[in-house]
Amino acid sequence: MSKIKPSKGAPYARILGVGGYRPTRVVPNEVILETIDSSDEWIRSRSGIETRHWASDEETVAAMSIEASGKAIADAGISAEQIGGVIVSTVSHFKQTPAVATEIADKLGTNKAAAFDISAGCAGFGYGLTLAKGMIVEGSAEYVLVIGVERLSDLTDLEDRATAFLFGDGAGAVVVGPSQEPEIGPTIWGSEGDKSETIKQTVPWTDYRDGEVAKFPAITQEGQAVFRWAVFEMAKVAQQALDAAGITADDLDVFIPHQANERIIDSMVKTLKLPEHVTVARDVRTTGNTSAASIPLAMERLLATGEAKSGDTALVIGFGAGLVYAATVVTLP
Ligand SMILES: CC(C)(COP(=O)(O)OP(=O)(O)OC[C@H]1O[C@@H](n2cnc3c(N)ncnc32)[C@H](O)[C@@H]1OP(=O)(O)O)[C@@H](O)C(=O)NCCC(=O)NCCS
C-alpha cells in the first residue's frame, strides 16, 4: 500500500475572471496591400478580417501578458499573491529560456507561483485551461492564471499572399479557480502530427543563423488543406465537447471558436446547427488570428460589449499548428 497521502484539491474548477490586451496600433487591410497583390474586398470576403493590431517594440509578450493578466485578476476579485500557477501559451516569444511565465509571475506579484510556457499553437488556450483545471482539482494550486499571447507580426512574411493578412498580436488571460459545481466541462483534445507540415515555421532558427536562408523564419500554411480540416473535423470535435458536457446546442448561450477565418466560423455554426439565440464570437474581423490569444480575447470582448454575460454557457474550441485541437464547454466568468 502506498505511504503517500493523497493530495486534496477543489471538487471542480471554473473561470473566475478574464482580461485582454490589444496593441495600440490598428492595421487596416490597406497596409497589407502595400506588400501583397490583393484587395480589401478579397481579404474581407475570404477571411472576414478588416483590421488587426500589431505590437510596438514596447508591447512585448511579457508586457501584453501583464496588462491582460492584471485585468483578469481584478475581474476575478482575487489578489496576485493567491495565484499558485502561471501558464503561458505562445509560439512567438523569441527567448527560448527562461520561460516568459516566470517573469510575468514575478512582475504581477504572485508569491513564487509555479510558472511555465507551453507551445500548442491556436489550441494553446484550451490546453492551458485543461492543465489549470487539473492543477486546481488535484490541489497543487488554488488559482491558476492561463495566458494566451502572441506577437505573430514578428513571424509574418508580409510578402506571402497566403498569410500576410491573417495574423495579429495581443494577449488574453483568465483566472481559473475552485468551484463547487462543474463549470469547465471535459476537454476533447488531441493532435494530428501527420498533418504537421500544413502550418509551420518556414525554416528552423538555425538555418537563418547559419545564413542558409536570407529571410527571417515566418509561419507558412497550406490554406485550403487547413481550411478543409477545420471545417470538417473541428465541427465533430466541437460536437464531442457538447456531448461530453452532457448538453446540446440548444443549451448553449455562446460559441467562441478560434478566430482564424470567419468562413470557418460560419461553417461550424451551420454544421453544429447552432440555434439563433447562440451568440457567436466574430472578433476575427478586428483582431485577425492571434493564435493562443484569440479565444480569451474574443471572450473578453463579448463580455465587455454585453453580447455575452456572466454565467452564460459557452462552447470554446481552438485548433491550429500541429495540427492540434482542444474543445470544452465553460461557464463564462
Ligand atoms: C488563407 C485563406 C483565407 C485563403 O482562402 P482560399 O479561399 O483558400 O484561397 P485559395 O488559396 O484557394 O486561393 C483562391 C484564389 O485566390 C487567390 N489568392 C490567394 N491569396 C490571395 C490574396 N491574398 N489576395 C487575392 N487573391 C488571392 C489565389 O491565387 C486563387 O486564385 P485562382 O483561383 O485564380 O487560382 C483560407 O485558405 C484560410 O483561411 N485557410 C485556413 C486558415 C486558417 O484557419 N489558418 C489557421 C488555423 S490556426
The ligand as an ORCA input file, in Angstrom:
! r2SCAN-3c Opt
* xyz 0 1
  C      -5.920     31.611    -46.318
  C      -7.317     31.547    -46.886
  C      -8.150     32.733    -46.430
  C      -7.240     31.587    -48.399
  O      -8.544     31.475    -48.952
  P      -8.843     30.391    -50.094
  O     -10.224     30.604    -50.489
  O      -8.480     29.035    -49.553
  O      -7.846     30.842    -51.197
  P      -7.017     29.937    -52.202
  O      -5.656     29.747    -51.648
  O      -7.796     28.744    -52.581
  O      -6.932     30.874    -53.437
  C      -8.116     31.222    -54.198
  C      -7.735     32.207    -55.247
  O      -7.390     33.455    -54.641
  C      -6.062     33.827    -54.998
  N      -5.439     34.401    -53.830
  C      -4.718     33.778    -52.866
  N      -4.320     34.648    -51.956
  C      -4.820     35.839    -52.315
  C      -4.751     37.132    -51.778
  N      -4.113     37.385    -50.627
  N      -5.387     38.118    -52.430
  C      -6.059     37.903    -53.557
  N      -6.135     36.711    -54.128
  C      -5.523     35.680    -53.525
  C      -5.390     32.559    -55.430
  O      -4.345     32.834    -56.306
  C      -6.517     31.810    -56.076
  O      -6.696     32.317    -57.356
  P      -7.146     31.352    -58.580
  O      -8.490     30.825    -58.194
  O      -7.140     32.270    -59.753
  O      -6.103     30.277    -58.637
  C      -8.022     30.252    -46.445
  O      -7.477     29.142    -47.085
  C      -7.955     30.018    -44.985
  O      -8.466     30.813    -44.201
  N      -7.413     28.869    -44.563
  C      -7.360     28.481    -43.181
  C      -6.563     29.458    -42.431
  C      -6.529     29.131    -41.010
  O      -7.538     28.971    -40.401
  N      -5.335     29.072    -40.501
  C      -5.021     28.998    -39.174
  C      -5.574     27.858    -38.479
  S      -4.896     28.076    -36.958
*
